[in-house]
Amino acid sequence: MDDLSIEVGLTCPTCGCTNFESEQPGEDEDYTDDWPFTCAHCGRTFTRKELIETNAESIDTAVDDMKDEIVEAAAKELKKAFKGWKIK
């Protein structure tokens, strides 16, 4: 199941651009909810939390689309794990 991944393109709610600029976190840092991202087109700045909230519908749709793939991959892994077992 290591090959499962999901990528959701976030869009700027002002102009619809999908490119954002942000400073990379330092070695001991992670992106926090208040980490700033700036739209490459209109220059508006959003926090990570704001971008996630404004793109929640797209994120939810992508996750829903991925559910079937996850279930299928899990079933495949379980079949491999129990191959050769006699279960009554």
N, C-alpha and C positions, 0 to 999 in steps of 0.2 A: 504494500500500500504506500510505499515511499514515493511512487510516481504520481500520486494524486496531488494536484495543486490547483489553485484557483487564482485568477487574476481579474480584478474588477477595475475598469477604468473610471476614475473619479472625474467629474466634470465641474467646472466653475459655475455656480448658480447665477452669476452675473452675465457671463459672455458665452458659456458653453465650451470653453477651451478645456482640453484634457492634459495640458502640460503645466506642471507646477515646479517651482524652484524652492529649495530649502537647503539649509546647511545640514551636513551630515552629522549625526550624533557622534560624540567622542567615543573613545574606546570603552569607557566605563559607563556610557549613557545609552538609553533607549529613547525612541520617540515617545514623548508624553502627550497627554491630551491637549496641552496648551502649546505644543510645538508649532511654530508658524510655517505655513506654506504660502507662497505667493504665486498667483496666476501669471503665467508667462505672457499672456496676451493683454489683459486689462490692468494688471499690476495690483489687483485687490489681494489682501492678505487674509488668510483664514487660519484658524487653529485646526489641528488634526481632528479634534472632536467635532468642530463645525462642518468640516468636509465629510466626515462619516455620517453625521446627522442629515446633511442635505442630500447625500447620495444613498440614504438608507434603502430606498425602494430598489435601486439597481443592485445593491449588495444583497438584499434579501432574495431577489430574483436569481442572481448568480448562485447563491447558496442552495436554493430550491432546485435549480437545474443540476447541481452537483450531487444531490442526495442519492439519486439512482446509481450514479457511478460509485459512490462510496459503499452503498449496500452491496452492489455487485462485486466490488473488490474485496469486501469483508467476507462475503460468502465464498469466494474463490480461495482466500487465505485459510478459511476454516476447513474447506475441503482438503486442501493440501496438508493441514495440520493433523487431520483425522484419517488420512489415507492409510489403508491397511488395518484400521481398527475394526473390530467386529462389535457393533452396537446392537443390543437387543431392545 
